């Protein structure tokens, strides 16, 4: 991904998450040089089982195991930002909205590997 596209996608993510989490969490919080929400995306991208599901399914069929694996990924990320990840674990609506932001990107990346 070119630098301009990466910056634009990060701005899009930030805008979507600010709208979703307004008044609930600080979206711009950075840890180890990364936005917290990008850490969720990166944790999801490490999942070999999700990669296999994407290779074998349509995006619509991939969505079910993607959302089902979310809690495991969020628990894995608790050490990175306990408050934010706990918020997501405790609120299914916010969790689903947040994960939905990355669904298409992760699916396409896995399919193109």
PyMOL commands that set and color helices and strands:
alter all, ss='L'
color gray80, all
select helices_A, chain A and resi 3-21+36-45+48-56+59-68+70-77+82-90+92-112
alter helices_A, ss='H'
color red, helices_A
select strands_A, chain A and resi 30-31+34-35
alter strands_A, ss='S'
color yellow, strands_A
deselect
rebuild
show_as cartoon
